[in-house]
């Protein structure tokens, strides 16, 4: 957009008869003008496109809640030396900016403070990572009367570009790809279940093409899709080849329908693939959480045509590679900006305004750059048994974990205490609902009416079907060897989650209702929020509980990108607790503090208030008190039988176990190998060798690499 955009806007206003002084914009209180659209006339702000406030014709005097209602207006404040350097360069410099910002360092505040300082003639677009962040930023900007800045997501940016070029494009159509695939492969008379699974797989493959900007006409398309399917845990069953074969034709059809139909994934993919540019480009675009951008978002950022870019992110929080984001996203953007005529200049933001000093020292063992405020409180780091931790939890707390299964059990424990839990991750709930549907379908195919009548209730059938499904899937994944190792753990986590729901329900319908309720994101202030580290990234609370800390980092991470991601996950987990005027910030590990954090000198001792009585503080070495068994095992599998456990164990710890000694230990403990759960078995195995689970997993990785896969007759059980 040209520099004289405001004069151009004013010319358009005058051409339409000038602004009406009687109708005021609900967002910025400027005069409004009568405009025309394909839906009819409406009142629009004369400061468009900087302000996009509107009113309906006939509601000229209606009191409309302003966009900033409920938000305190921002005031111009001085920042740290690092922030002042950024603002000074935005005002006087010419180059693009890359800001390497740590957790809680005020990334959004820094961007919004520049909006207060920027000339009113400079149009600014802040591209946020999600709708929640964009809504918060817009509320603060509107309350502060900053009409020339607007926050939006990448998807809303892409959707706006599509609407500019395609006037007949309607609301998002989430059934678009489903309809396309059904047109390419009509439903058969028989076998509709398999047909639907094949089409669902085809939709997922097409989504991968869009997220990664894969050239589906390239000669290596199949190889690339097999790699991505494995990376994302999609099933390589008999439907894979047929589903993949439909994808190119379906995507061609998707592009043809662009003028009238688009779904959520199209909002980024279509503008990039069709080369569509916005009519009005901002003078400054500020992108947040840039370390988590996928290939399509990278291209849309440059396609938007902003005169200048300010890229903000923390490369140490890059944990979304499984979703399409690149672990070196920040470096790639910086390289592209460096090659432009303006060049690029990098600025640090290292001072966290969120974390107390003891938490900063914990995080410095991973990445030493982070710094605490000089006047930040010391904060607390506690180590407590899981049962005590659950009793401590109150609304407003945040509970994080590396896996989902642990969260489900804690959620039900909170319900029994009359405390409402909310689990972050709607797609997790959707996946579990899909699994319960699949289990019901499998049970109907396996058992006739007479056989089903022999079971005490429908949950007994579902429980048995879950075990069969788990065994079959584990066997199939283990045949993939290295490709299937990480997916076995995901399978275990998913089945363990479902077992928790089955255990805490009386009917299948109640399982569905519980899934709907627990994964509903509303009224978080009056609930305990639970989620994996991935799902709670960006959240903060005065008290943060870390479940199953022995899984930080995850012991089954083997590939280099997995190990880097695990280190970043530990970094995020250690920086979620915040301090304020009434609370010093508390990080509570429900077990021993992970050894990856090393020594933490100067961690304060807790005197044991009413709230924390009986809880042993973490000492300076970073180790937990003696009330913990440092060899407690992660939940491996509560659903597998002994045969499948044996096969899984071959990929985990079999080379560390002595068959004769293990058998004696099992006999002495009166363990029933046929009925004991996988996590109990693994713990007994480790106890028999006098080693921790983590040591066992690390050593077994080396042994498996050295000796290769065992033959079935070598199984020690």
C-alpha positions as CSV (number, residue, x, y, z in Angstrom):
1,X,0.0,0.0,0.0
2,X,1.3,3.4,-0.9
3,X,2.4,5.9,1.8
4,X,-0.5,8.3,1.0
5,X,-3.2,5.7,1.8
6,X,-4.9,8.0,4.2
7,X,-5.4,10.7,1.5
8,X,-6.7,8.1,-0.8
9,X,-9.2,7.0,1.8
10,X,-10.2,10.6,2.3
11,X,-10.7,11.0,-1.5
12,X,-13.0,8.0,-1.6
13,X,-15.0,9.5,1.3
14,X,-15.4,12.8,-0.4
15,X,-16.5,11.0,-3.6
16,X,-19.3,9.4,-1.7
17,X,-20.5,12.7,-0.3
18,X,-18.3,13.1,2.7
19,X,-18.6,11.7,6.2
20,X,-21.7,12.1,8.2
21,X,-21.1,13.9,11.4
22,X,-24.2,12.4,13.0
23,X,-23.1,8.7,12.7
24,X,-20.0,7.9,14.7
25,X,-17.9,4.8,14.5
26,X,-18.3,2.4,17.5
27,X,-14.6,1.6,17.5
28,X,-12.8,4.9,17.1
29,X,-15.7,7.5,17.4
30,X,-14.8,9.0,14.0
31,X,-17.5,10.0,11.5
32,X,-18.9,7.3,9.3
33,X,-20.0,7.2,5.6
34,X,-22.7,5.2,3.8
35,X,-21.1,2.4,1.8
36,X,-22.4,-0.2,-0.6
37,X,-21.8,-4.0,-0.6
38,X,-23.2,-7.0,-2.3
39,X,-25.4,-7.5,0.8
40,X,-26.7,-3.9,0.6
41,X,-25.8,-0.5,2.2
42,X,-24.0,-0.1,5.6
43,X,-22.2,2.5,7.6
44,X,-18.4,2.3,7.5
45,X,-15.7,4.3,9.3
46,X,-14.2,7.0,7.1
47,X,-10.8,6.0,8.5
48,X,-11.0,2.6,6.6
49,X,-8.8,0.5,6.1
50,X,-7.1,1.6,9.3
51,X,-10.4,1.3,11.2
52,X,-12.9,-1.3,10.1
53,X,-15.8,-0.3,12.4
54,X,-19.3,-0.7,10.9
55,X,-23.0,-0.1,11.7
56,X,-26.1,-1.4,10.1
57,X,-28.4,1.0,8.3
58,X,-31.2,1.9,10.7
59,X,-29.0,1.5,13.8
60,X,-27.3,4.8,13.5
61,X,-28.0,5.8,17.1
62,X,-27.8,2.3,18.7
63,X,-25.3,2.0,21.5
64,X,-22.8,-0.6,20.3
65,X,-20.2,-2.0,22.7
66,X,-16.9,-0.8,21.4
67,X,-14.2,-3.3,20.4
68,X,-12.2,-2.2,23.4
69,X,-15.1,-2.6,25.9
70,X,-13.9,-4.5,29.0
71,X,-10.2,-3.6,28.4
72,X,-8.2,-1.0,30.2
73,X,-6.6,1.5,27.8
74,X,-2.8,1.2,27.5
75,X,-0.6,4.1,28.4
76,X,2.8,4.8,26.9
77,X,5.4,3.4,29.3
78,X,9.1,3.2,29.3
79,X,10.6,-0.2,28.7
80,X,13.8,-2.1,29.3
81,X,17.0,-1.1,27.5
82,X,16.3,-3.9,25.0
83,X,12.7,-2.7,24.3
84,X,13.8,0.9,24.0
85,X,16.4,-0.2,21.4
86,X,13.7,-1.9,19.4
87,X,11.4,1.1,19.5
88,X,14.2,3.5,18.6
89,X,15.1,1.4,15.5
90,X,11.5,1.1,14.4
91,X,11.4,4.9,14.5
92,X,14.8,5.7,12.9
93,X,16.0,2.5,11.2
94,X,15.1,1.1,7.8
95,X,15.8,-2.7,7.9
96,X,13.4,-5.5,8.8
97,X,13.6,-6.6,12.4
98,X,13.9,-10.1,14.0
99,X,13.3,-10.1,17.8
100,X,14.5,-13.2,19.6
101,X,12.3,-13.1,22.7
102,X,12.3,-15.3,25.7
103,X,9.2,-16.5,27.7
104,X,7.3,-13.8,29.5
105,X,9.6,-11.1,28.1
106,X,6.7,-8.9,26.9
107,X,6.5,-9.7,23.2
108,X,2.9,-8.6,22.7
109,X,3.4,-5.7,25.1
110,X,6.4,-4.5,23.1
111,X,4.4,-4.6,19.9
112,X,1.4,-2.8,21.4
113,X,3.7,-0.2,23.0
114,X,5.1,0.6,19.6
115,X,1.6,1.1,18.2
116,X,1.1,3.8,20.8
117,X,4.4,5.5,19.6
118,X,4.0,5.0,15.9
119,X,2.8,7.8,13.7
120,X,-1.0,7.7,13.1
121,X,-0.4,7.6,9.4
122,X,1.4,4.2,9.7
123,X,-0.9,1.3,9.1
124,X,0.2,-1.7,11.3
125,X,-1.0,-5.3,11.1
126,X,-0.1,-7.6,14.1
127,X,-0.4,-11.2,13.0
128,X,-1.0,-13.3,16.1
129,X,-0.7,-17.1,16.4
130,X,-4.3,-17.7,17.5
131,X,-7.6,-16.0,17.9
132,X,-7.3,-15.5,21.6
133,X,-4.1,-13.5,21.3
134,X,-5.5,-11.5,18.4
135,X,-8.7,-10.7,20.4
136,X,-6.8,-9.6,23.4
137,X,-4.5,-7.3,21.3
138,X,-7.4,-5.8,19.4
139,X,-9.3,-5.1,22.7
140,X,-6.3,-3.3,24.2
141,X,-5.7,-1.3,20.9
142,X,-9.3,-0.3,20.6
143,X,-9.5,0.8,24.2
144,X,-6.4,2.9,23.7
145,X,-7.8,4.6,20.6
146,X,-5.3,3.3,18.2
147,X,-7.2,3.0,15.0
148,X,-4.3,2.4,12.7
149,X,-3.3,-1.0,14.2
150,X,-5.2,-4.2,14.0
151,X,-4.4,-7.8,15.1
152,X,-5.4,-10.8,13.2
153,X,-4.4,-14.5,12.6
154,X,-2.8,-15.9,9.5
155,X,-6.0,-17.6,8.6
156,X,-8.1,-14.4,8.9
157,X,-5.4,-12.6,6.8
158,X,-5.6,-15.3,4.1
159,X,-9.5,-15.3,4.2
160,X,-9.5,-11.5,3.8
161,X,-7.3,-11.8,0.7
162,X,-9.6,-14.4,-0.8
163,X,-12.6,-12.2,-0.1
164,X,-10.9,-9.3,-1.9
165,X,-10.3,-11.4,-5.0
166,X,-13.5,-13.5,-5.0
167,X,-16.6,-11.4,-4.3
168,X,-18.9,-14.5,-4.3
169,X,-16.9,-16.4,-1.7
170,X,-19.1,-17.2,1.2
171,X,-18.6,-18.3,4.8
172,X,-16.0,-21.1,5.5
173,X,-17.3,-24.5,4.2
174,X,-15.7,-27.2,6.3
175,X,-17.4,-29.9,4.2
176,X,-15.7,-28.8,1.0
177,X,-13.0,-31.5,0.9
178,X,-15.4,-34.2,2.1
179,X,-17.8,-33.4,-0.7
180,X,-14.9,-33.4,-3.3
181,X,-13.7,-36.8,-2.2
182,X,-17.3,-38.2,-2.1
183,X,-17.7,-37.0,-5.7
184,X,-14.4,-38.7,-6.7
185,X,-15.3,-41.9,-4.8
186,X,-19.1,-42.4,-4.4
187,X,-20.3,-44.5,-1.4
188,X,-20.6,-48.2,-2.1
189,X,-23.6,-50.3,-1.3
190,X,-21.6,-52.4,1.1
191,X,-18.5,-51.7,3.2
192,X,-19.4,-48.0,4.0
193,X,-17.3,-48.1,7.1
194,X,-14.1,-48.9,5.2
195,X,-15.1,-46.4,2.5
196,X,-15.5,-43.6,5.1
197,X,-12.1,-44.4,6.7
198,X,-10.4,-44.2,3.3
199,X,-12.0,-40.8,2.6
200,X,-11.0,-39.5,6.0
201,X,-7.4,-40.6,5.4
202,X,-7.5,-38.8,2.0
203,X,-8.7,-35.6,3.7
204,X,-5.8,-35.8,6.2
205,X,-3.3,-36.3,3.4
206,X,-4.7,-33.3,1.5
207,X,-4.4,-31.2,4.7
208,X,-0.7,-32.2,4.9
209,X,-0.2,-31.1,1.3
210,X,-1.7,-27.7,2.2
211,X,0.2,-27.2,5.4
212,X,3.6,-28.2,4.0
213,X,3.0,-26.6,0.5
214,X,3.9,-30.0,-1.1
215,X,4.0,-30.0,-4.9
216,X,1.6,-32.8,-5.6
217,X,2.6,-33.0,-9.3
218,X,6.3,-33.6,-8.5
219,X,7.9,-36.9,-9.2
220,X,8.8,-37.4,-5.5
221,X,5.3,-36.7,-4.3
222,X,4.7,-40.2,-3.0
223,X,8.0,-40.4,-1.2
224,X,7.3,-37.1,0.5
225,X,3.8,-38.0,1.5
226,X,5.0,-41.4,3.0
227,X,7.5,-39.5,5.0
228,X,4.9,-37.0,6.3
229,X,2.3,-39.7,7.0
230,X,4.9,-41.5,9.1
231,X,5.9,-38.3,10.8
232,X,2.2,-37.6,11.7
233,X,1.3,-41.1,12.6
234,X,-1.2,-41.8,9.8
235,X,-2.0,-45.5,9.2
236,X,-0.2,-47.3,6.4
237,X,-3.1,-49.7,5.9
238,X,-4.6,-51.1,2.7
239,X,-6.4,-47.8,2.1
240,X,-3.3,-45.6,2.0
241,X,-2.5,-46.1,-1.7
242,X,-6.0,-45.5,-2.9
243,X,-6.4,-42.5,-0.6
244,X,-3.2,-40.9,-1.8
245,X,-4.1,-41.5,-5.5
246,X,-7.2,-39.3,-5.1
247,X,-5.4,-36.3,-3.5
248,X,-4.0,-34.6,-6.7
249,X,-7.3,-34.6,-8.5
250,X,-9.1,-33.4,-5.3
251,X,-6.7,-30.5,-4.9
252,X,-7.2,-29.5,-8.5
253,X,-10.9,-29.4,-7.9
254,X,-10.3,-27.5,-4.6
255,X,-8.6,-24.7,-6.6
256,X,-11.4,-24.6,-9.2
257,X,-13.9,-24.0,-6.4
258,X,-11.8,-21.2,-4.8
259,X,-14.1,-18.4,-6.1
260,X,-17.1,-19.7,-4.2
261,X,-15.9,-22.2,-1.6
262,X,-13.0,-22.4,0.9
263,X,-12.4,-24.3,4.1
264,X,-10.1,-23.4,7.0
265,X,-7.0,-25.0,5.5
266,X,-7.7,-23.2,2.2
267,X,-7.3,-19.7,3.9
268,X,-3.5,-20.0,3.8
269,X,-3.0,-22.4,1.0
270,X,-5.1,-20.9,-1.7
271,X,-3.7,-17.3,-1.6
272,X,-0.1,-18.7,-1.7
273,X,-0.8,-21.3,-4.4
274,X,-2.7,-18.9,-6.6
275,X,-0.4,-15.9,-5.9
276,X,-3.1,-13.6,-4.6
277,X,-1.9,-10.4,-3.0
278,X,-4.0,-8.0,-0.7
279,X,-5.3,-4.8,-2.2
280,X,-4.0,-2.8,0.8
281,X,-0.6,-3.8,2.2
282,X,0.4,-2.5,5.7
283,X,3.4,-0.4,6.1
284,X,4.5,-2.5,9.1
285,X,3.6,-6.2,9.8
286,X,4.5,-7.6,13.2
287,X,4.4,-11.4,13.5
288,X,4.2,-13.1,16.8
289,X,5.2,-16.7,17.8
290,X,7.2,-16.9,14.5
291,X,9.1,-20.0,15.6
292,X,5.9,-22.0,15.1
293,X,5.1,-21.0,11.5
294,X,4.5,-23.6,8.9
295,X,5.7,-23.3,5.3
296,X,2.3,-21.8,4.1
297,X,2.4,-19.1,6.8
298,X,6.0,-18.2,5.8
299,X,4.9,-17.6,2.2
300,X,1.7,-15.7,3.3
301,X,3.8,-13.4,5.4
302,X,5.9,-12.3,2.4
303,X,2.9,-12.4,0.0
304,X,1.1,-9.8,2.2
305,X,3.5,-7.2,0.8
306,X,4.2,-5.2,4.0
307,X,6.8,-2.4,3.5
308,X,8.6,-3.6,6.6
309,X,8.5,-6.8,8.8
310,X,9.1,-7.2,12.5
311,X,9.4,-10.9,13.3
312,X,9.1,-11.9,17.0
313,X,9.6,-15.4,18.3
314,X,11.5,-17.7,20.6
315,X,13.4,-20.5,18.7
316,X,13.6,-22.4,22.0
317,X,9.9,-22.8,22.0
318,X,9.7,-24.5,18.6
319,X,7.7,-27.6,19.5
320,X,5.2,-27.8,16.6
321,X,7.3,-29.6,14.1
322,X,4.8,-32.5,14.2
323,X,2.1,-30.1,12.9
324,X,4.1,-28.7,10.0
325,X,6.1,-26.0,11.6
326,X,9.8,-26.0,11.0
327,X,12.2,-26.2,14.0
328,X,14.4,-23.6,12.3
329,X,11.5,-21.3,11.3
330,X,13.1,-18.2,12.8
331,X,16.4,-18.8,11.0
332,X,14.7,-19.3,7.7
333,X,12.8,-16.1,7.9
334,X,15.9,-14.2,8.9
335,X,17.8,-15.6,5.9
336,X,15.0,-14.5,3.5
337,X,14.9,-11.0,5.1
338,X,18.7,-10.7,4.9
339,X,18.4,-11.2,1.1
340,X,16.0,-8.3,0.6
341,X,17.1,-4.8,-0.2
342,X,16.3,-3.6,3.3
343,X,18.3,-6.3,5.0
344,X,17.6,-7.4,8.6
345,X,18.7,-6.5,12.1
346,X,18.3,-8.8,15.1
347,X,17.3,-7.7,18.6
348,X,17.2,-9.8,21.9
349,X,14.5,-9.8,24.6
350,X,15.9,-11.7,27.4
351,X,14.3,-10.3,30.6
352,X,11.2,-12.2,31.6
353,X,8.5,-10.3,33.4
354,X,6.7,-13.6,34.2
355,X,9.0,-15.9,36.0
356,X,10.4,-15.6,39.6
357,X,14.1,-15.8,40.1
358,X,14.3,-19.5,41.2
359,X,12.4,-20.6,38.0
360,X,14.7,-18.5,35.9
361,X,17.7,-20.4,37.4
362,X,15.9,-23.6,36.6
363,X,15.5,-22.6,33.0
364,X,19.0,-21.3,32.7
365,X,20.3,-24.9,32.9
366,X,18.7,-25.4,29.5
367,X,19.3,-22.0,27.9
368,X,21.4,-19.4,29.8
369,X,20.1,-16.3,28.0
370,X,16.9,-15.8,30.1
371,X,17.2,-13.2,32.9
372,X,14.9,-12.3,35.8
373,X,13.8,-8.8,36.7
374,X,16.0,-7.4,39.5
375,X,13.0,-7.0,41.8
376,X,11.3,-10.3,40.9
377,X,10.4,-12.5,43.9
378,X,12.3,-15.7,44.6
379,X,9.3,-17.9,43.9
380,X,8.8,-21.5,44.9
381,X,9.8,-24.9,43.5
382,X,8.1,-27.8,45.2
383,X,8.3,-31.5,44.9
384,X,5.1,-33.4,46.0
385,X,3.5,-36.7,45.6
386,X,0.8,-36.8,43.0
387,X,-2.0,-37.6,45.5
388,X,-1.1,-34.6,47.6
389,X,-0.9,-32.4,44.5
390,X,-4.4,-33.3,43.4
391,X,-5.7,-32.3,46.9
392,X,-3.9,-28.9,46.5
393,X,-5.4,-28.0,43.2
394,X,-7.9,-25.1,43.1
395,X,-9.6,-23.1,40.3
396,X,-7.1,-20.9,38.5
397,X,-4.3,-23.5,38.6
398,X,-2.6,-24.9,35.5
399,X,-1.7,-28.6,35.3
400,X,0.6,-29.6,32.5
401,X,2.0,-33.0,31.4
402,X,4.0,-34.5,28.6
403,X,1.2,-37.0,27.8
404,X,-2.6,-36.9,27.9
405,X,-3.4,-40.1,29.9
406,X,-2.2,-38.7,33.2
407,X,-4.4,-35.7,32.7
408,X,-7.6,-37.7,32.4
409,X,-7.2,-39.4,35.8
410,X,-6.5,-36.1,37.5
411,X,-9.6,-34.5,35.8
412,X,-11.8,-37.2,37.3
413,X,-10.2,-36.8,40.7
414,X,-11.0,-33.1,40.5
415,X,-14.6,-33.8,39.6
416,X,-14.9,-36.0,42.7
417,X,-13.7,-33.0,44.7
418,X,-16.5,-30.8,43.0
419,X,-13.9,-28.8,41.1
420,X,-14.4,-28.3,37.4
421,X,-11.5,-29.4,35.1
422,X,-11.0,-28.2,31.5
423,X,-8.7,-30.2,29.3
424,X,-7.1,-28.2,26.5
425,X,-7.2,-29.8,23.0
426,X,-10.5,-30.1,21.2
427,X,-8.9,-32.3,18.5
428,X,-7.8,-34.8,21.3
429,X,-11.4,-35.1,22.3
430,X,-12.5,-35.4,18.7
431,X,-9.9,-38.2,18.3
432,X,-11.2,-40.1,21.3
433,X,-14.8,-39.7,20.1
434,X,-13.7,-41.2,16.8
435,X,-12.0,-44.1,18.7
436,X,-15.2,-44.9,20.6
437,X,-17.1,-45.0,17.4
438,X,-14.5,-47.3,15.9
439,X,-14.7,-49.6,18.9
440,X,-18.4,-49.8,18.7
441,X,-18.3,-50.6,15.0
442,X,-15.6,-53.3,15.5
443,X,-17.6,-54.9,18.3
444,X,-20.7,-55.1,16.1
445,X,-18.7,-56.7,13.3
446,X,-17.0,-59.2,15.7
447,X,-19.9,-60.2,17.9
448,X,-23.5,-61.1,17.0
449,X,-26.5,-60.2,19.2
450,X,-26.3,-63.5,21.1
451,X,-22.6,-63.1,21.9
452,X,-23.1,-59.5,23.0
453,X,-25.8,-60.7,25.4
454,X,-23.3,-62.7,27.3
455,X,-21.5,-59.6,28.5
456,X,-22.7,-57.8,31.7
457,X,-22.9,-54.4,30.0
458,X,-21.9,-52.5,26.9
459,X,-18.8,-51.1,28.6
460,X,-17.4,-54.6,29.1
461,X,-17.6,-55.1,25.4
462,X,-15.9,-51.8,24.7
463,X,-13.2,-52.5,27.2
464,X,-12.4,-55.9,25.6
465,X,-12.5,-54.3,22.1
466,X,-10.1,-51.7,23.2
467,X,-7.6,-54.4,24.3
468,X,-8.0,-56.2,21.0
469,X,-7.6,-52.9,19.0
470,X,-4.5,-52.0,21.1
471,X,-2.8,-55.3,20.5
472,X,-3.5,-55.4,16.8
473,X,-2.3,-51.8,16.3
474,X,0.8,-52.4,18.4
475,X,1.7,-55.5,16.4
476,X,1.2,-53.6,13.1
477,X,3.3,-50.7,14.2
478,X,6.1,-52.8,15.6
479,X,6.5,-54.4,12.1
480,X,7.4,-50.9,10.9
481,X,10.5,-51.1,13.2
482,X,12.0,-47.6,13.6
483,X,9.1,-45.9,11.8
484,X,6.6,-47.3,14.3
485,X,8.5,-46.7,17.6
486,X,7.2,-43.2,18.3
487,X,3.7,-44.2,17.2
488,X,3.5,-47.1,19.6
489,X,3.8,-44.6,22.5
490,X,1.1,-42.4,21.0
491,X,-1.1,-45.4,20.7
492,X,-0.5,-46.3,24.3
493,X,-1.3,-42.8,25.4
494,X,-4.6,-42.8,23.4
495,X,-5.7,-46.2,24.7
496,X,-4.8,-45.3,28.2
497,X,-6.9,-42.1,27.9
498,X,-9.9,-44.2,26.7
499,X,-9.5,-46.6,29.5
500,X,-9.8,-43.8,32.0
501,X,-13.0,-42.7,30.4
502,X,-14.4,-46.2,30.4
503,X,-13.5,-46.7,34.0
504,X,-15.3,-43.5,35.0
505,X,-18.5,-44.1,33.1
506,X,-21.5,-46.4,33.2
507,X,-22.6,-46.2,29.5
508,X,-21.0,-45.4,26.2
509,X,-23.2,-42.4,25.9
510,X,-21.8,-41.1,29.2
511,X,-18.3,-41.4,27.8
512,X,-19.3,-39.2,24.9
513,X,-20.9,-36.7,27.2
514,X,-17.8,-36.6,29.4
515,X,-15.6,-36.1,26.4
516,X,-17.7,-33.2,25.3
517,X,-17.7,-31.6,28.8
518,X,-14.0,-32.1,29.7
519,X,-12.7,-30.7,26.4
520,X,-15.0,-27.6,26.4
521,X,-12.9,-24.4,26.5
522,X,-15.1,-22.0,28.5
523,X,-15.0,-20.2,31.9
524,X,-11.4,-21.1,32.5
525,X,-11.1,-18.7,35.4
526,X,-13.4,-20.9,37.5
527,X,-11.8,-24.2,36.6
528,X,-8.5,-26.0,36.8
529,X,-7.0,-26.0,33.3
530,X,-5.2,-29.2,32.3
531,X,-3.2,-29.9,29.1
532,X,-0.1,-31.2,27.6
533,X,2.9,-28.9,27.3
534,X,2.0,-28.5,23.6
535,X,-1.6,-27.5,24.3
536,X,-0.8,-25.1,27.2
537,X,2.0,-23.3,25.4
538,X,1.3,-19.6,25.9
539,X,-0.7,-20.0,29.1
540,X,0.5,-19.0,32.5
541,X,-0.7,-19.2,36.1
542,X,0.4,-18.4,39.6
543,X,0.6,-22.1,40.4
544,X,1.6,-24.7,37.8
545,X,1.6,-28.4,38.5
546,X,3.9,-30.7,36.4
547,X,2.5,-34.3,36.2
548,X,4.7,-37.3,35.5
549,X,7.9,-35.2,35.5
550,X,9.9,-38.4,34.8
551,X,8.7,-38.0,31.2
552,X,10.6,-34.7,30.8
553,X,12.3,-35.2,28.5
554,X,10.4,-38.2,27.0
555,X,12.6,-41.2,27.3
556,X,11.6,-42.6,23.9
557,X,12.7,-39.5,22.0
558,X,15.4,-40.9,19.7
559,X,15.6,-38.8,16.5
560,X,17.6,-35.6,16.7
561,X,14.6,-33.4,16.0
562,X,12.7,-35.3,18.7
563,X,15.4,-34.7,21.2
564,X,15.6,-31.0,20.4
565,X,11.9,-30.7,20.7
566,X,11.9,-32.5,24.1
567,X,14.5,-30.0,25.4
568,X,12.3,-27.1,24.2
569,X,9.3,-28.8,25.9
570,X,11.2,-28.8,29.2
571,X,12.1,-25.1,28.7
572,X,8.4,-24.3,28.2
573,X,7.3,-26.3,31.3
574,X,9.7,-24.6,33.5
575,X,8.5,-21.1,32.5
576,X,4.7,-21.3,32.9
577,X,4.4,-20.1,36.5
578,X,4.1,-16.3,37.0
579,X,4.4,-14.0,39.9
580,X,2.3,-10.9,40.7
581,X,1.6,-8.6,43.6
582,X,-0.2,-11.3,45.6
583,X,1.6,-14.5,44.7
584,X,5.4,-15.3,44.3
585,X,4.9,-17.9,41.6
586,X,5.0,-21.6,42.4
587,X,6.1,-24.5,40.2
588,X,5.1,-27.9,41.7
589,X,6.6,-31.1,40.3
590,X,4.4,-34.1,41.1
591,X,7.4,-36.3,41.6
592,X,11.2,-35.9,41.4
593,X,12.5,-32.8,39.5
594,X,13.8,-34.0,36.1
595,X,17.6,-34.3,36.0
596,X,17.8,-32.3,32.8
597,X,17.4,-29.1,34.9
598,X,20.6,-30.0,36.8
599,X,21.6,-28.2,40.0
600,X,19.5,-25.2,41.1
601,X,21.5,-23.3,43.7
602,X,19.7,-21.0,46.0
603,X,16.2,-22.6,45.8
604,X,14.5,-21.4,49.0
605,X,13.2,-23.8,51.7
606,X,9.5,-23.7,52.4
607,X,8.4,-23.4,56.0
608,X,5.2,-25.4,55.3
609,X,2.2,-23.1,55.4
610,X,-1.3,-24.5,55.7
611,X,-1.5,-24.8,52.0
612,X,1.8,-26.7,51.6
613,X,2.1,-28.5,54.9
614,X,3.7,-31.9,54.4
615,X,5.4,-31.0,51.1
616,X,9.1,-31.2,50.9
617,X,10.8,-28.4,49.0
618,X,13.4,-29.1,46.3
619,X,16.9,-28.7,47.7
620,X,19.7,-27.0,45.9
621,X,20.8,-30.1,44.0
622,X,17.5,-30.2,42.2
623,X,16.6,-33.6,43.6
624,X,13.4,-34.6,45.3
625,X,13.0,-35.6,48.9
626,X,13.3,-39.2,49.9
627,X,9.5,-39.8,50.0
628,X,9.7,-40.4,46.2
629,X,10.7,-43.6,44.5
630,X,13.0,-42.3,41.8
631,X,12.4,-45.4,39.8
632,X,8.7,-45.1,39.4
633,X,7.7,-45.9,35.8
634,X,5.8,-43.9,33.3
635,X,2.4,-45.3,32.3
636,X,3.3,-47.8,29.5
637,X,0.1,-49.7,28.8
638,X,-2.9,-50.5,30.9
639,X,-4.6,-52.4,28.1
640,X,-2.1,-54.8,26.5
641,X,-1.9,-58.5,27.2
642,X,1.4,-60.2,28.0
643,X,2.1,-61.2,24.4
644,X,1.9,-57.7,23.2
645,X,3.8,-56.4,26.2
646,X,6.6,-58.8,25.3
647,X,6.9,-57.3,21.8
648,X,6.8,-53.8,23.1
649,X,9.4,-54.6,25.7
650,X,11.7,-55.9,23.0
651,X,11.7,-52.3,21.7
652,X,12.3,-50.8,25.1
653,X,14.2,-52.7,27.7
654,X,14.7,-56.3,26.8
655,X,18.5,-56.2,26.5
656,X,18.8,-55.0,30.1
657,X,16.7,-57.9,31.6
658,X,17.9,-61.3,32.7
659,X,15.2,-63.9,31.9
660,X,16.0,-66.2,34.9
661,X,16.3,-63.4,37.4
662,X,13.2,-61.7,36.1
663,X,11.2,-64.9,36.4
664,X,12.3,-65.4,40.0
665,X,11.4,-61.8,40.8
666,X,7.9,-62.2,39.2
667,X,7.3,-65.4,41.1
668,X,8.4,-63.9,44.4
669,X,6.1,-61.0,43.9
670,X,3.3,-63.3,43.0
671,X,2.8,-61.4,39.7
672,X,0.4,-62.8,37.2
673,X,2.1,-62.1,33.9
674,X,-1.1,-62.6,32.0
675,X,-3.0,-59.9,33.9
676,X,-0.5,-57.4,35.2
677,X,-0.5,-54.0,33.4
678,X,2.4,-52.9,31.3
679,X,3.5,-50.1,33.6
680,X,3.6,-52.4,36.6
681,X,5.6,-55.0,34.6
682,X,8.1,-52.4,33.5
683,X,8.6,-51.2,37.0
684,X,9.2,-54.7,38.3
685,X,11.6,-55.3,35.5
686,X,13.6,-52.3,36.4
687,X,13.5,-53.1,40.1
688,X,14.8,-56.6,39.3
689,X,17.9,-54.9,37.8
690,X,18.3,-52.1,40.4
691,X,18.0,-49.4,37.7
692,X,15.6,-46.5,37.1
693,X,13.2,-46.6,34.2
694,X,15.0,-43.8,32.5
695,X,18.3,-45.6,32.7
696,X,16.7,-48.7,31.4
697,X,15.3,-46.9,28.4
698,X,18.5,-45.1,27.6
699,X,20.6,-48.3,27.8
700,X,18.1,-50.3,25.8
701,X,18.3,-47.8,23.0
702,X,22.1,-48.4,22.8
703,X,21.6,-52.1,23.0
704,X,18.9,-52.3,20.4
705,X,21.1,-50.1,18.1
706,X,24.0,-52.4,18.7
707,X,22.3,-55.8,18.4
708,X,19.3,-55.1,16.2
709,X,15.7,-56.4,16.7
710,X,15.4,-59.7,18.6
711,X,13.8,-62.8,17.1
712,X,10.5,-63.8,18.7
713,X,12.1,-66.9,20.3
714,X,14.6,-64.7,22.2
715,X,11.9,-63.1,24.2
716,X,12.8,-63.4,27.9
717,X,9.3,-64.1,29.2
